[in-house]
Every structure is written in C-alpha cells, then in structure tokens.
Amino acid sequence: MQRATNYILWLFFFFIPFTIYGCTHHNNVTQHKNTKYKSTKHYNRPCLKGTQRPYKINGRTYYPLPSAIGYSETGLASWYGPKFHGRQTANGERYNMHALTAAHKILPMNTLVKVENLENGRSVVVRINDRGPFVKNRVIDLSRSAAARLGMLKRGVAKVRLTALGEVASFSKGVPKFTYVPDFEHGNFYVQVGSFKRRQNAYRLRAKLAKRYKKVVVLPQITEMGDMYRVQIFASNRLSAARKMVQQMEQKGFRGAFLVSR
C-alpha cells in the first residue's frame, strides 16, 4: 500500500509541472519591427488567447481590445514585405506578403478591417494577424499586396482611415468565420482618452473633463496586469461625428485617443 501511494505521488509531482508549463509558457515571436513580442499560444489553441493579453514594447504597454465592433481610426499606414516573408506573426501564422493581411497594435486577431487611402480614394479589406507598427503616428502595417492595392508601394506610407468590419465568431477546419456588423454609422460612440492603474488618477481626469463634456465615464477592467481604469467621453450616436471628436481630442493633447463603441 505504501509503495502504491509513493508511486502515485511520484507521478503527480512529475507530470504537474509539465501540465502547468503547457498552459503558461510564453513563446518569444520576433515581429516585423525587430522587437520581441511576448505571446502565448496560437489563436486556435484552448488554453488562453495570448494575443489578447497586455504586452510591452519599448517601455510602452498596449492593451488589446476585447472587441472590434465600432472601431475606427485615422492615421498613417505603412507596409512590410520580402524581408519578413515567411516569418512567424503574433498569432502564430507565417507572414505572407501576397495575402491581404495587416498588423495592428490593439485590434483582436483576425478582425477584418477596411482600409481607405484618403489620398487617392482606393480601399482594401485586410485581416489582422500581427502586432505593430511600433512607429509614432502609424496605425497599421499592411502586407505588400494590400499596399499595392492602395497604390502606396512606392511612397511607403499613406494617410488612411480604418473601419473594423467584423471579427472571428468561430473556426471551421482552421478557417475563421466572421460576425459582421452591417451598420457602423449608428451606435453609442465614445472616445477613450486615458487608461490608469490608479483609480484616483482616472477620476481626477474625469472631474477635469466633466467641466466641459456632458458624459465622461470611468470603466474599471480586470487585466493580467491588474485593475485598469479607462476614461471615456461620450462622443455621438453617429460615427462620422465621433471621428471628428477623436481628432479634436488629439489636437488637445490626447495623442492616444481612439474611438470605441458600446
């Protein structure tokens, strides 16, 4: 009896570390900006969506959004090509410069995004499968094929507008199926202007903004890095008007302001 008990205990302590390791091990994936992005598991594995975890690049922490619904953003787009072709992306795929994919800092992986070139009127729909670009004022890094469709290969950058079209609902034989949201012009749109670890800092900013804006809210959120408090201002029920408010907040010094829908 004693031998059996000892044998069971031996098996328990031998296998448990490997089980824990399998659900917590981080793979260092080299991104296209030659930075190390810590990600856990590919998007179709059961343990955890590692690409939704907060991550730090060059001393700055990024918090991936839980949903892409209602997301819109304006800024500079860039592209990456042959040098990174075949390298692993943040969600575990191999980068294919001929596919219509892109890198974004906070949108959920496999979000479909319409990218409009505001300089020539061209547009393309891409799928997010990587993180980046980690260059100031750039909002998306496109595959070579996507950049070609937008007519920006030679120049390298272009001013664009991003509009999320949908996100993954389920997988079938490894192929993502998307949930589409047909009406993006109407909804409850907020502009996020800050995210704080300390509750009092969030409410201090809220009190300051409430003197000028009718509805300013603080949303607590539990993350892997602890509790975070996000400050958001109600912008409009119309997407076009909300976009203008994002630009206004950026001009007022809130460089990281972005649009969310609730």
N, C-alpha and C positions, 0 to 999 in steps of 0.2 A: 504493500500500500504506500509506504514511504517513497519507494522508488518511482511509482507511478506519479505521485504528487510532484516529486522533484523533476520528473521528465516534462510534465505539463507546464510547470513554472519555467523551465528552460526554454520550451517552445514559445511561451508567452513573451518572455523578455528578448528572445532572439528576433521574432517577427515584427513586434510592435514598432521598433524604430524604423524599419523599412516601410511600414504602412504609413506612419506619420510623414516620413520623408517624401513619399509619393504624392501626398496632398499639399505639401508646403514648400517643396523645392522650387527655387526661382531659377529660370533659365536666363542667362545674360544674352540678349539678342542685339547684335550690332545694327544700329539704324543707319539710314542713308545719310545722316549728317555726322557720321563718325562719332556718335555718342552712344553710351551704354544705357539701354532702357530695360529696366527690370520688369519682366512679365512672367506670370505663372500660368502654365497650361495653354493649350490651343483652345479656340472658342468652342470646339465641339467635344471637349472632354468634360466629364461630370463633376470634378472636384470643386472648381471655382473659376469664374470669369476673371482671369488675371488682368486682362486688358481694361477692366473697369476699375481697377484699384488706382488710388492716387500714386503718382510717380514723380521723381525729382530729376530735372535736367539743368545743369549749370547753376545749381543753387536755387532754382525755382520749382515749386511744387504745382503740379497740374492735377485737376480733379475731373476725370471723365464724367460726362453727363449720364444720368440714368436713362434718359430718353432723348430721342432726336426730334420728337414731334414739335413743330412750330419753330424750329431753329432756322435762323437766317443771319448772315454775316457778310460784310463788305470789307475788302482789303486786297492785298497783293497775292497773286498766285505765282508759283514757280514750278519747275519740273525737274525730274531726275531720270537719268536714262542708262546708257550702256555700262557705266562704272558700277552700277548697283544691280544690274540684271542678274537674276538667279539667286540673289541674297535673300536671307530669311527676313520676313516682315514681322511687325509686332504681334500679329495674330497667328503666326506660325506658317503662313503661306510663303511661297517663293515669289519674289518680286518679278513680274513680267512686264517689261516696258511696252509691250504691244497690247496689253489689256487695258481696259478703261477703269483704272483704279486710282486711288489717291491716298495721301497721308493727311491726317488732321489731329490736332492736339487733344481734343476732348470729346468729339462725337463718338458714339458707340460704334464698335467694329461692325462692318457690313451694312452700314447706313448708306442708302442711295442718296446722292446729292446732285442737284442740278447746278452746274457752274456756268454763269453767264459772263462773257467777256464784255465789259462795259465800254471798251474802246472800239470794238468793231461789230458788236451785236451777235456774235456767234455764241453757241451754247453746246454743252455736252453733259451727259449724266454719267457719274462715276460711282464706284463702290469704295467705301473706306476700308482699307485693310492694313494700315500702317499708322505710326505716330510721327508727328512733325508738322510743319517745318519749325525748327527752333531758331529762327532768324527773325529779328524785330520787324514788325509790321506785316509779316507774311502769314496768311491764314490757311493756305492749303498748298500741298506739294503734289503735282499731278504726274501721272505716267507720261512717257514720251508720246504715246498715241493720243491721249487726251489733250495734251498741249498742242499737238499738231492740228487737231480738230478746232481748237480755239484760235489757231493762227498766231501762236506766241512762241514757236520754237526758236526763231532767230533772235528775238529780243531777250527771251528767257524769263521775263516777268510780265504780268499784265494786271490791271485792276479788274476785279471780278466781284460778282455777288453770288453767295452760296445760299441755296434753299434746300433743306432736307425734304426728301420726297417720301421716305418710308424707312423702316428698319426691320430687322430679322424677326419673324414670328416663330419659325420652326425650321428644322432641317430635314431633308429627304435625300438619303443616299449621299450626304455630304454637300448637297446643293441647298443654299438658303432660300426660304420662301419669305416674301416681304409683306408687311402690312402697310397698305397705302392710306394716306390721309388726303382726300380729294380737295378739301377747302382750307387753304392756308391763309387766306386773306382775312378771315373772321375768327375771332377767338379772344382769349384773355392773355394779352401780351405784357410781359414785364421786362425791365432792363435790370440785369444784375450788375451792381457797381462795386461789390466788395464781398470778401469771404474771410472770416476771422476765427481764430481758435478761442479767443477770449470773448465771452458773451457781452461784457460791458463795452468793449470796443465796437461791436456791431450795433448795440443800442445807442451808443454815443453818435455814431454816424447816422442812424435812423432819426434821432432827435434833430440833428442838424438839417437833414434833407426834408423832414416833415414840415419845416417852416415854409418851404416853397412848393412841395408836391403833396397832393391830397392823400395818396395812399402809398405809404412806404412800409414794407413788412420785413421782419427778420425770420428766416426759416432755419430752424435747427436741423442738422443732418448728422447721422452717425456714420463715420467713415473708419477705415482701417487705422487712420492716424489719430482717431479720437473724435470728439464732438466738434463740428464746424457750424458757424452761424453765418448765413448768407443774407446779404442785404439786397432787396429788390424793390424797384419802383414800378408801380403800375403805369404802363405807357399808353395803351389804347386797346380798343377792340378790333382795330384794323391793322393789319400787318404793315402796310405802307407807312402809316403814321408812326408806328412803333419803331420802324427802321430809322426814321428821322430823329427820333429821340435818342437812339443809340449814338448817332453822330453828334448830337448836341452834348451828350454826357462825355464823350471822348474829348470834345473841344473844351470842356470844363475841367479837364484833368483826369478823368476816369478812363485811363488808357485801356484797361482790361474789360471795359463794359461790353456786355453781349446780351443778345435777345433770348428770352425763354418764353415758352407758352405753358399755361397752367389751366 
